[in-house]
Amino acid sequence: MVNITRMDSTDADFWTRLEKHLAWESVSDESVSNTVRTILAEVRKRGDAAVIEYTNCFDRMSVSHMAELETSQARLHQALDQIPAAQREALEFSAARLRAYHAHQKQESWSYTEADGTLLGQQVTPLDRAGLYVPGGKAAYPSSVLMNAIPAKVAGVPELIMVVPTPDGQLNELVLAAAAIAGVDRVFAIGGAQAVAALAYGTQTVPQVDKIVGPGNIYVATAKGMVYGTVGIDMIAGPSEILVVCDGQTDPDWIAMDLFSQAEHDEDAQSILVCPDDAYLDRVQASVERLLPAMERAVLIEKSLGRRGAMIKVRDLDEAVAVANFISPEHLELSVAEPQAMAPRIRNAGAIFMGRYTAEAVGDYCAGPNHVLPTSRTARFSSPLGVYDFQKRSSLIMCSPDGASTLGKTASLLARGEGLTAHARSAEYRIKT
């Protein structure tokens, strides 16, 4: 039997127990931090030479020059041409939907002119260069290429540099094809902390970027945290999560499989079901037991559900909303009769999947919204990756003579109140007498 934690919101210790169950510490241990710190320092100091050494060591390669680690545009398009037609069609279909969705996010510059002629506004510009980290160890993720690269290109980023580890020199054709479709400009077969360092500091061959996006293992996440400030980063993500709020009317097999869909990522992934019907939770548990043996990743799913999964009985759907807002999940399924009425009451969620027919899995690949989402309750204060992550905003101020005089008087008073005489006199020079 799969031992999934059961909770009841009427229990006196429910909220304390739930908070403890949600806890996830994504902090590197000292050995990881020390290793990453050394790699960053070496790449910053020696550039290409250090990147080559670490790549040969960690990815079991034997290259002598960085040119051997760069994948040409011709090679990307060769992969696109040679993958099965159905896979190419699926990638292109997904990419088109991503572009269409993210086009709505693009911000434009704006300004207005006040009565005295003073102009105020905001100038929006894209980053000059962004770096995309794509995992390439245990699995390949062409979907991550699309999700990270397309918003950057929609934002107008002129140059996108992709890094992807290739253990034993094995290139993944789908990843290369996705890079071609997404319009990635340069691709390097490097990974780990050395790839993050190369993007953050630049080497003789790898150009320095303004921001690094994309998921990775603990070494990559630690490196991203350490280089933040030198470059921007998207986020430091924890294990994948799904929370399903159900009214007890959805086919329990569907819900069980939705829970599996995240549990199969990682034994630390978290799958939670919230429902006011205790008998329905039992039905889903039965579906879990019956369906699990046929899953390719059954062992991993069972570990994940046993360690961090939960089934929560609540008083009603109103309380289910309160629980969902507390959990602040990466993925939230509202498998209820009136999801559009419930959704406005959700304050904290990375992505909201509304209705019985909306599987979280479609969001991972082709629905349109981004699948790079805040985890570990960070949806309380952060948002999905989007075009806005690749745009900067500069304030615009242009005083007319009258505006300079009016604003200067106020600025002078406040500056002198703060004891900043040069500030005051700078404004006073422009006051009409």
C-alpha positions as CSV (number, residue, x, y, z in Angstrom):
1,M,0.0,0.0,0.0
2,V,1.2,3.5,-0.8
3,N,1.4,5.3,2.5
4,I,0.2,8.8,1.6
5,T,-0.1,11.2,4.6
6,R,-3.8,11.9,5.5
7,M,-4.8,15.1,7.2
8,D,-8.0,16.6,8.5
9,S,-8.5,20.4,8.8
10,T,-10.6,19.9,11.9
11,D,-7.6,18.5,13.8
12,A,-6.3,21.0,16.4
13,D,-2.7,20.7,15.1
14,F,-3.7,20.8,11.4
15,W,-2.1,24.1,10.3
16,T,1.1,23.4,12.2
17,R,1.3,19.9,10.8
18,L,0.6,21.2,7.2
19,E,3.3,23.8,7.5
20,K,5.8,21.2,8.6
21,H,4.8,18.9,5.8
22,L,5.4,21.6,3.2
23,A,8.8,22.6,4.5
24,W,11.6,22.2,2.0
25,E,15.2,23.4,2.6
26,S,17.0,23.8,-0.7
27,V,20.2,24.9,1.0
28,S,23.5,23.5,-0.2
29,D,25.7,21.7,2.2
30,E,29.1,23.0,2.9
31,S,30.9,20.7,0.5
32,V,28.6,21.7,-2.4
33,S,29.1,25.4,-1.6
34,N,32.9,25.0,-1.4
35,T,33.1,23.1,-4.6
36,V,30.9,25.6,-6.5
37,R,32.9,28.6,-5.0
38,T,36.1,27.1,-6.3
39,I,34.7,26.4,-9.8
40,L,33.4,30.0,-10.0
41,A,36.7,31.4,-9.0
42,E,38.7,29.3,-11.4
43,V,36.4,30.1,-14.4
44,R,36.5,33.8,-13.5
45,K,40.3,33.6,-13.4
46,R,41.2,31.3,-16.3
47,G,38.1,31.4,-18.5
48,D,38.0,28.8,-21.3
49,A,40.8,26.7,-19.9
50,A,38.9,26.1,-16.6
51,V,35.6,25.5,-18.4
52,I,37.4,22.8,-20.6
53,E,39.0,21.2,-17.6
54,Y,35.8,20.9,-15.6
55,T,33.8,19.7,-18.6
56,N,36.3,17.0,-19.3
57,C,36.2,15.9,-15.7
58,F,32.5,16.0,-14.9
59,D,31.1,15.1,-18.3
60,R,33.7,12.5,-19.2
61,M,34.8,14.5,-22.3
62,S,38.2,14.9,-23.9
63,V,38.2,18.2,-25.7
64,S,41.1,20.6,-26.2
65,H,39.5,23.8,-27.4
66,M,36.2,25.6,-26.7
67,A,35.4,25.5,-30.4
68,E,34.7,21.8,-29.9
69,L,32.1,22.6,-27.3
70,E,30.1,25.1,-29.5
71,T,27.2,23.7,-31.5
72,S,26.8,25.5,-34.9
73,Q,23.5,26.8,-36.2
74,A,23.9,24.3,-39.1
75,R,23.9,21.5,-36.5
76,L,20.8,22.8,-34.8
77,H,18.9,22.9,-38.1
78,Q,20.2,19.5,-39.0
79,A,18.6,18.1,-35.9
80,L,15.4,19.9,-36.7
81,D,15.4,18.4,-40.2
82,Q,16.2,14.9,-39.0
83,I,13.9,14.3,-36.0
84,P,10.6,12.5,-36.7
85,A,8.0,14.6,-38.4
86,A,5.5,14.2,-35.6
87,Q,8.0,15.4,-33.0
88,R,8.9,18.4,-35.1
89,E,5.2,19.2,-35.6
90,A,4.7,19.0,-31.8
91,L,7.6,21.3,-31.0
92,E,6.5,23.8,-33.6
93,F,2.9,23.7,-32.4
94,S,4.0,24.3,-28.8
95,A,6.3,27.1,-29.8
96,A,3.6,28.9,-31.8
97,R,1.3,28.7,-28.8
98,L,4.0,30.0,-26.5
99,R,4.7,32.9,-28.8
100,A,1.1,33.8,-29.0
101,Y,0.6,33.8,-25.3
102,H,3.7,35.6,-24.4
103,A,3.1,38.3,-26.9
104,H,0.3,39.5,-24.6
105,Q,2.9,40.1,-21.8
106,K,5.2,42.4,-23.8
107,Q,5.3,45.8,-22.1
108,E,5.7,49.0,-24.2
109,S,7.2,52.4,-23.3
110,W,4.8,55.2,-22.3
111,S,4.9,58.8,-21.3
112,Y,2.6,61.8,-20.6
113,T,3.0,65.5,-20.6
114,E,1.8,67.6,-17.7
115,A,0.1,71.0,-18.2
116,D,3.3,73.0,-17.7
117,G,5.1,70.9,-20.4
118,T,7.0,68.5,-18.0
119,L,7.2,65.0,-19.5
120,L,7.1,61.9,-17.4
121,G,7.2,58.3,-18.5
122,Q,8.8,54.9,-18.7
123,Q,11.1,53.5,-21.3
124,V,11.0,49.7,-21.8
125,T,14.0,48.0,-23.3
126,P,15.0,44.3,-23.6
127,L,18.1,42.8,-22.0
128,D,21.1,42.8,-24.3
129,R,22.0,39.2,-23.8
130,A,20.4,36.3,-21.8
131,G,21.8,32.9,-20.9
132,L,19.7,29.8,-20.9
133,Y,20.7,26.7,-18.8
134,V,19.1,23.5,-20.0
135,P,19.6,20.3,-18.0
136,G,21.2,17.4,-19.8
137,G,22.2,14.8,-17.4
138,K,19.6,12.2,-16.4
139,A,17.0,13.5,-18.8
140,A,16.6,16.0,-21.7
141,Y,14.1,18.8,-21.7
142,P,13.3,20.3,-25.1
143,S,10.2,21.9,-23.4
144,S,12.6,23.9,-21.1
145,V,14.3,25.3,-24.2
146,L,11.1,26.6,-25.6
147,M,9.8,27.9,-22.2
148,N,12.9,29.8,-21.4
149,A,14.0,31.0,-24.9
150,I,10.7,32.1,-26.4
151,P,9.8,34.8,-23.8
152,A,13.3,36.2,-24.2
153,K,12.9,36.4,-28.0
154,V,9.4,37.9,-27.7
155,A,10.9,40.5,-25.4
156,G,13.4,41.4,-28.1
157,V,16.6,40.1,-26.5
158,P,19.1,40.3,-29.4
159,E,21.3,37.4,-28.3
160,L,20.4,34.2,-26.4
161,I,23.3,31.9,-25.3
162,M,22.3,28.4,-24.4
163,V,24.4,25.9,-22.3
164,V,23.5,22.3,-22.0
165,P,25.7,19.5,-20.5
166,T,26.4,16.5,-22.8
167,P,27.8,13.7,-20.7
168,D,30.1,11.4,-22.8
169,G,29.6,13.9,-25.7
170,Q,26.0,12.7,-26.3
171,L,23.9,15.5,-27.9
172,N,20.1,15.3,-27.6
173,E,18.5,15.9,-31.0
174,L,15.2,17.1,-29.6
175,V,17.0,19.8,-27.5
176,L,19.0,21.0,-30.5
177,A,15.8,21.0,-32.6
178,A,14.0,23.0,-30.0
179,A,16.9,25.5,-29.9
180,A,16.6,26.0,-33.7
181,I,12.8,26.6,-33.4
182,A,13.1,29.0,-30.5
183,G,15.8,31.1,-32.2
184,V,18.7,30.4,-29.8
185,D,21.8,32.3,-31.1
186,R,24.7,30.2,-29.7
187,V,24.8,26.8,-28.0
188,F,27.6,25.5,-25.9
189,A,27.9,21.8,-24.7
190,I,28.8,22.7,-21.1
191,G,26.9,22.3,-17.9
192,G,27.2,22.5,-14.1
193,A,28.6,25.4,-12.1
194,Q,31.3,26.0,-14.8
195,A,28.5,26.8,-17.3
196,V,26.9,29.2,-14.9
197,A,30.3,30.8,-14.2
198,A,31.0,31.2,-18.0
199,L,27.7,32.9,-18.5
200,A,28.0,35.1,-15.5
201,Y,31.6,36.3,-16.0
202,G,32.2,35.6,-19.6
203,T,35.3,33.8,-21.0
204,Q,37.4,34.2,-24.1
205,T,34.7,32.3,-26.0
206,V,31.5,32.5,-24.0
207,P,30.0,36.0,-23.8
208,Q,28.9,37.4,-20.5
209,V,25.1,37.6,-20.2
210,D,22.8,39.9,-18.3
211,K,20.6,37.3,-16.8
212,I,20.7,33.5,-16.4
213,V,17.4,31.5,-16.6
214,G,16.7,27.8,-16.5
215,P,16.7,24.9,-14.0
216,G,19.6,22.7,-12.9
217,N,20.8,20.4,-10.2
218,I,22.0,21.5,-6.7
219,Y,25.4,22.7,-8.1
220,V,23.7,24.8,-10.8
221,A,21.2,26.2,-8.3
222,T,24.0,27.0,-5.8
223,A,26.1,28.7,-8.6
224,K,23.1,30.8,-9.7
225,G,22.7,32.0,-6.1
226,M,26.3,32.9,-5.8
227,V,26.5,34.9,-9.1
228,Y,23.3,36.8,-8.5
229,G,24.3,40.5,-8.4
230,T,26.9,40.0,-11.1
231,V,24.0,38.9,-13.3
232,G,20.3,38.5,-12.8
233,I,18.7,35.1,-12.3
234,D,15.1,33.9,-12.8
235,M,14.7,32.0,-9.5
236,I,16.2,29.1,-7.5
237,A,13.5,26.5,-7.8
238,G,12.8,23.6,-5.5
239,P,11.1,20.3,-6.4
240,S,8.0,20.2,-8.5
241,E,4.6,20.5,-6.8
242,I,0.9,20.0,-7.6
243,L,-2.1,20.8,-5.5
244,V,-5.5,19.5,-6.6
245,V,-8.6,20.9,-5.2
246,C,-11.5,18.6,-6.0
247,D,-15.2,18.6,-5.2
248,G,-15.3,14.8,-5.3
249,Q,-17.0,14.6,-8.7
250,T,-14.0,14.1,-11.0
251,D,-13.1,10.5,-12.1
252,P,-10.6,9.4,-9.3
253,D,-8.4,7.8,-11.9
254,W,-7.8,11.2,-13.5
255,I,-6.9,12.8,-10.1
256,A,-4.5,9.9,-9.2
257,M,-2.7,10.3,-12.5
258,D,-2.5,14.1,-12.0
259,L,-0.8,13.4,-8.7
260,F,1.6,10.9,-10.4
261,S,2.5,13.5,-13.1
262,Q,4.5,15.5,-10.6
263,A,5.5,12.7,-8.3
264,E,7.4,11.0,-11.2
265,H,9.8,14.0,-11.4
266,D,11.6,13.5,-8.2
267,E,11.3,11.7,-4.9
268,D,11.2,15.2,-3.3
269,A,8.3,16.4,-5.5
270,Q,5.1,17.1,-3.7
271,S,1.6,16.0,-4.8
272,I,-1.4,17.0,-2.6
273,L,-5.1,16.5,-2.9
274,V,-7.6,18.6,-1.0
275,C,-11.3,17.6,-0.9
276,P,-14.3,18.0,1.5
277,D,-15.4,14.4,0.8
278,D,-13.5,11.8,2.9
279,A,-15.0,8.9,0.9
280,Y,-13.6,10.4,-2.3
281,L,-10.1,10.6,-0.9
282,D,-10.5,6.8,-0.3
283,R,-11.5,6.3,-3.9
284,V,-8.5,8.2,-5.1
285,Q,-6.3,6.2,-2.8
286,A,-7.7,3.1,-4.4
287,S,-7.0,4.4,-7.9
288,V,-3.4,5.1,-6.8
289,E,-3.0,1.5,-5.7
290,R,-4.4,0.1,-8.9
291,L,-2.7,2.4,-11.4
292,L,0.7,2.7,-9.8
293,P,2.1,-0.8,-10.8
294,A,1.8,0.0,-14.5
295,M,3.8,3.2,-14.3
296,E,7.4,3.2,-15.6
297,R,8.5,5.3,-12.7
298,A,6.5,3.4,-10.1
299,V,9.3,3.2,-7.5
300,L,10.0,7.0,-7.8
301,I,6.3,7.9,-7.6
302,E,5.8,5.7,-4.6
303,K,8.7,7.3,-2.8
304,S,7.5,10.8,-3.6
305,L,3.9,10.2,-2.5
306,G,5.1,8.5,0.6
307,R,7.6,11.2,1.6
308,R,5.8,14.4,0.7
309,G,2.4,13.6,-0.7
310,A,-0.8,14.3,1.2
311,M,-4.6,13.9,1.1
312,I,-6.4,16.6,3.0
313,K,-10.0,16.5,4.2
314,V,-11.5,20.0,4.6
315,R,-14.8,21.2,5.8
316,D,-15.9,22.7,2.5
317,L,-14.6,24.2,-0.7
318,D,-14.2,27.6,1.0
319,E,-11.8,26.1,3.4
320,A,-10.1,24.4,0.4
321,V,-9.4,27.8,-1.0
322,A,-7.8,28.9,2.3
323,V,-5.6,25.8,2.3
324,A,-4.6,26.4,-1.3
325,N,-3.6,30.0,-0.5
326,F,-1.6,28.8,2.4
327,I,0.2,26.1,0.4
328,S,0.9,28.6,-2.4
329,P,1.6,25.7,-4.9
330,E,3.6,25.7,-8.1
331,H,0.7,24.0,-10.0
332,L,-2.9,24.3,-8.8
333,E,-5.7,22.3,-10.3
334,L,-9.3,23.4,-9.6
335,S,-11.1,20.2,-10.4
336,V,-14.5,21.6,-9.4
337,A,-17.9,22.4,-11.0
338,E,-17.3,26.2,-11.1
339,P,-13.6,26.8,-11.4
340,Q,-13.9,30.3,-12.9
341,A,-15.9,31.4,-9.8
342,M,-13.2,29.9,-7.5
343,A,-10.1,31.2,-9.4
344,P,-10.4,34.9,-8.4
345,R,-10.2,33.8,-4.7
346,I,-6.8,32.2,-5.3
347,R,-4.1,34.6,-4.3
348,N,-1.1,32.4,-4.3
349,A,-0.3,29.9,-7.1
350,G,2.2,29.7,-9.9
351,A,-0.3,28.5,-12.5
352,I,-4.0,27.7,-12.1
353,F,-5.6,24.9,-14.1
354,M,-9.3,25.3,-14.2
355,G,-11.9,22.6,-14.6
356,R,-11.9,18.8,-14.7
357,Y,-10.6,18.6,-18.3
358,T,-7.4,20.7,-17.7
359,A,-4.5,18.4,-16.8
360,E,-1.4,20.1,-15.4
361,A,0.6,18.2,-18.0
362,V,-0.7,20.3,-20.9
363,G,0.8,23.3,-19.2
364,D,4.2,21.7,-19.1
365,Y,4.3,21.4,-22.9
366,C,1.9,23.2,-25.1
367,A,-1.0,25.2,-23.4
368,G,0.8,28.5,-23.9
369,P,1.6,29.9,-20.4
370,N,5.2,29.3,-19.1
371,H,6.0,26.2,-17.1
372,V,8.9,27.9,-15.2
373,L,7.0,28.6,-12.0
374,P,7.7,29.6,-8.4
375,T,8.0,26.6,-6.0
376,S,8.4,26.1,-2.2
377,R,5.6,28.6,-1.4
378,T,7.4,31.4,-3.2
379,A,4.2,32.0,-5.2
380,R,3.3,34.2,-2.3
381,F,5.6,36.8,-3.8
382,S,6.8,35.8,-7.2
383,S,5.4,34.9,-10.6
384,P,5.9,32.6,-13.6
385,L,8.8,33.3,-16.0
386,G,7.6,35.7,-18.7
387,V,8.5,38.4,-21.2
388,Y,8.7,40.9,-18.3
389,D,11.7,39.0,-16.9
390,F,13.7,39.9,-20.1
391,Q,12.7,43.6,-20.1
392,K,14.0,46.5,-18.2
393,R,12.2,49.7,-17.3
394,S,13.8,53.1,-17.1
395,S,12.0,56.2,-15.7
396,L,11.7,59.2,-18.0
397,I,11.7,62.8,-16.6
398,M,12.0,65.9,-18.7
399,C,11.3,69.2,-16.9
400,S,10.0,72.2,-18.8
401,P,11.3,75.6,-17.5
402,D,8.0,76.1,-15.5
403,G,8.2,72.5,-14.2
404,A,11.8,72.9,-13.1
405,S,10.8,75.9,-11.1
406,T,7.8,74.3,-9.5
407,L,9.4,71.0,-8.7
408,G,12.7,72.7,-7.7
409,K,11.0,74.6,-4.9
410,T,9.7,71.4,-3.3
411,A,12.9,69.6,-3.9
412,S,14.9,72.4,-2.3
413,L,12.7,72.3,0.9
414,L,13.0,68.6,1.2
415,A,16.7,68.5,0.5
416,R,17.5,71.2,3.0
417,G,15.4,69.3,5.5
418,E,17.7,66.3,4.9
419,G,20.8,68.4,5.2
420,L,21.8,67.8,1.6
421,T,22.7,71.4,0.5
422,A,24.2,70.5,-2.9
423,H,20.9,68.7,-3.8
424,A,19.0,71.8,-2.8
425,R,21.2,74.3,-4.7
426,S,21.2,72.1,-7.8
427,A,17.4,72.4,-7.8
428,E,17.4,76.1,-6.9
429,Y,19.6,77.1,-9.9
430,R,16.6,76.2,-12.0
431,I,13.9,78.1,-10.1
432,K,12.6,81.1,-11.8
433,T,13.1,84.4,-9.9
